[in-house]
Amino acid sequence: MLIVGLGNPGPNYEKTRHNIGFMVVDALITRFNAQKLSSSSFKGELFKFKNHFLLKPLTFMNLSGESIVAVKKFYKIEQVVIIHDDLDLPFGTLRFKYGGGHGGHNGLRSADEKISPEYARVRMGIGKPEHKGEVSSYVLGNFSDAQKTHLDEWISHTCNAIEYMFENSLEDVSSKFTIKKFQLQ
């Protein structure tokens, strides 16, 4: 299985909403003590544990598919899971689905173009800005202080879901780990 966390490289983006996929992959790397592989030809940071690969594309969001397809082809991986931020879901929600459209998400659009839209998606709700014109600054902005207090728990829950996915169907993962409504306190 290839588990991809979407995000943008560099310290300026490290803690932004758009990088929640990177944050989950970082937690999975630690959890499984994944070993870093030489990845210069993959345009990303690639790690392996057991029979699974973890990828953080370093192509910037809009070109994520280039890194994903390179790893997928080289290692002949069939099963791909992409973890990404989702503006259409409130902060802290967690949903799972297979296939579908990109919903305007440039990282998913790139993946769809390079490997087709037939992959599992781990959708992490980040909420929406007040005005549509603020989408770019919102996704590239940091989580609020109230949201930050829940990030570790949310990321850990998502890691548990990914781990459960190794032995169970996406439907089973969804029924056990979906967070439909998250209450900030």
C-alpha positions as CSV (number, residue, x, y, z in Angstrom):
1,M,0.0,0.0,0.0
2,L,1.2,3.5,-0.9
3,I,0.0,6.1,1.7
4,V,0.4,9.6,0.5
5,G,0.0,12.7,2.6
6,L,-0.6,15.9,0.5
7,G,1.1,19.1,1.4
8,N,3.7,21.7,0.4
9,P,7.4,21.5,1.2
10,G,9.3,24.0,3.3
11,P,9.0,25.6,6.7
12,N,6.6,28.3,5.5
13,Y,3.9,25.7,4.9
14,E,4.8,23.2,7.7
15,K,1.9,24.0,10.1
16,T,-0.7,25.1,7.5
17,R,-4.2,23.6,7.0
18,H,-3.1,22.4,3.5
19,N,-0.4,20.3,5.1
20,I,-2.5,18.1,7.3
21,G,-1.7,15.2,5.0
22,F,2.1,15.7,5.7
23,M,1.3,15.9,9.4
24,V,-0.4,12.5,9.4
25,V,2.4,10.9,7.3
26,D,5.0,12.4,9.8
27,A,3.0,10.8,12.7
28,L,2.9,7.4,10.8
29,I,6.7,7.6,10.1
30,T,7.2,7.9,13.9
31,R,4.6,5.4,14.8
32,F,6.0,2.6,12.6
33,N,9.7,3.7,12.8
34,A,9.6,3.8,9.0
35,Q,12.9,3.8,7.2
36,K,13.7,6.6,4.7
37,L,14.5,5.4,1.2
38,S,16.6,7.1,-1.4
39,S,14.0,9.1,-3.3
40,S,15.6,11.7,-5.5
41,S,13.9,10.2,-8.6
42,F,10.5,10.3,-6.9
43,K,10.3,14.0,-6.3
44,G,9.3,13.3,-2.7
45,E,10.3,11.9,0.7
46,L,9.7,8.2,0.7
47,F,9.6,5.9,3.7
48,K,8.9,2.1,4.1
49,F,7.8,-0.2,6.9
50,K,6.7,-3.8,6.4
51,N,5.1,-3.8,2.9
52,H,3.8,-0.3,3.0
53,F,5.2,3.0,1.7
54,L,4.7,6.5,3.0
55,L,5.1,9.4,0.6
56,K,5.3,13.2,1.1
57,P,5.5,14.7,-2.5
58,L,7.9,17.6,-2.6
59,T,6.6,18.9,-5.9
60,F,4.2,21.4,-4.3
61,M,0.5,20.6,-4.1
62,N,-0.4,21.3,-7.8
63,L,2.1,18.7,-9.1
64,S,1.7,16.0,-6.4
65,G,0.6,13.4,-9.0
66,E,4.1,13.4,-10.5
67,S,5.6,12.1,-7.3
68,I,2.8,9.6,-6.7
69,V,2.9,8.1,-10.2
70,A,6.7,7.7,-10.0
71,V,6.6,5.7,-6.8
72,K,3.5,3.7,-7.9
73,K,5.1,2.6,-11.2
74,F,8.6,1.9,-9.8
75,Y,7.3,-0.3,-6.9
76,K,4.3,-1.6,-8.9
77,I,1.9,-0.6,-6.2
78,E,-1.8,-1.2,-6.8
79,Q,-3.4,0.2,-3.6
80,V,-3.0,4.0,-3.1
81,V,-4.4,6.0,-0.2
82,I,-4.3,9.8,-0.2
83,I,-4.7,11.9,2.9
84,H,-5.7,15.4,2.3
85,D,-7.4,18.6,3.6
86,D,-11.0,19.1,2.7
87,L,-12.7,22.6,2.6
88,D,-16.1,21.1,2.3
89,L,-16.0,19.4,5.7
90,P,-16.0,21.2,9.1
91,F,-12.7,21.3,11.1
92,G,-12.0,18.0,12.8
93,T,-14.2,15.8,10.7
94,L,-12.8,12.7,9.1
95,R,-14.3,10.8,6.2
96,F,-13.3,8.1,3.9
97,K,-14.2,7.3,0.3
98,Y,-13.0,5.5,-2.8
99,G,-12.8,7.4,-6.1
100,G,-14.7,10.5,-7.0
101,G,-14.0,14.0,-8.1
102,H,-11.2,16.3,-7.0
103,G,-13.6,19.0,-5.7
104,G,-11.3,21.8,-6.8
105,H,-8.4,20.4,-4.7
106,N,-5.3,20.9,-6.9
107,G,-3.4,18.0,-5.3
108,L,-6.2,15.6,-6.0
109,R,-6.6,17.0,-9.5
110,S,-2.9,16.3,-10.2
111,A,-3.2,12.7,-8.7
112,D,-6.3,12.1,-10.8
113,E,-4.5,13.1,-14.0
114,K,-1.5,10.9,-13.3
115,I,-3.0,7.7,-11.7
116,S,-6.7,8.1,-12.3
117,P,-9.2,8.9,-9.6
118,E,-9.5,5.3,-8.5
119,Y,-7.8,5.4,-5.0
120,A,-8.9,5.7,-1.4
121,R,-9.2,9.1,0.1
122,V,-8.9,10.1,3.7
123,R,-10.7,13.4,3.9
124,M,-9.7,15.7,6.8
125,G,-12.1,18.6,7.2
126,I,-10.5,22.0,7.7
127,G,-13.6,24.1,7.3
128,K,-14.2,27.1,5.0
129,P,-13.2,30.7,5.1
130,E,-15.9,33.3,5.4
131,H,-15.5,34.5,1.8
132,K,-14.7,32.5,-1.3
133,G,-11.9,34.9,-2.3
134,E,-10.0,33.9,0.9
135,V,-9.6,30.2,0.0
136,S,-5.9,30.4,-0.9
137,S,-4.9,32.4,2.2
138,Y,-7.2,30.2,4.4
139,V,-5.7,26.8,3.3
140,L,-2.2,28.2,3.4
141,G,-2.9,29.7,6.9
142,N,-2.2,28.1,10.2
143,F,-4.8,26.4,12.3
144,S,-6.5,28.6,15.0
145,D,-5.3,28.3,18.6
146,A,-8.5,26.4,19.4
147,Q,-8.0,24.0,16.6
148,K,-4.3,23.4,17.5
149,T,-5.4,22.0,20.9
150,H,-7.1,19.2,19.0
151,L,-4.6,18.5,16.2
152,D,-2.6,15.8,18.0
153,E,-5.7,13.8,18.9
154,W,-7.2,14.2,15.4
155,I,-4.0,13.1,13.7
156,S,-3.6,10.1,16.1
157,H,-7.2,9.1,15.3
158,T,-6.4,9.3,11.6
159,C,-3.3,7.2,12.1
160,N,-5.3,4.6,13.9
161,A,-7.7,4.5,10.9
162,I,-4.8,4.1,8.5
163,E,-3.4,1.3,10.6
164,Y,-6.8,-0.4,10.7
165,M,-7.0,-0.1,6.9
166,F,-4.0,-2.5,6.5
167,E,-6.3,-5.5,7.5
168,N,-9.8,-4.2,6.9
169,S,-11.9,-2.8,4.1
170,L,-12.5,0.9,3.5
171,E,-16.1,0.4,4.5
172,D,-15.1,-1.1,7.8
173,V,-12.6,1.7,8.4
174,S,-15.2,4.3,7.5
175,S,-17.8,2.8,9.9
176,K,-15.3,2.6,12.8
177,F,-13.3,5.9,12.4
178,T,-15.5,8.5,10.6
179,I,-15.9,11.7,12.6
180,K,-19.0,13.4,11.3
181,K,-19.2,16.3,13.7
182,F,-16.4,17.7,15.8
183,Q,-17.0,20.2,18.6
184,L,-14.4,22.7,19.4
185,Q,-14.5,23.6,23.1
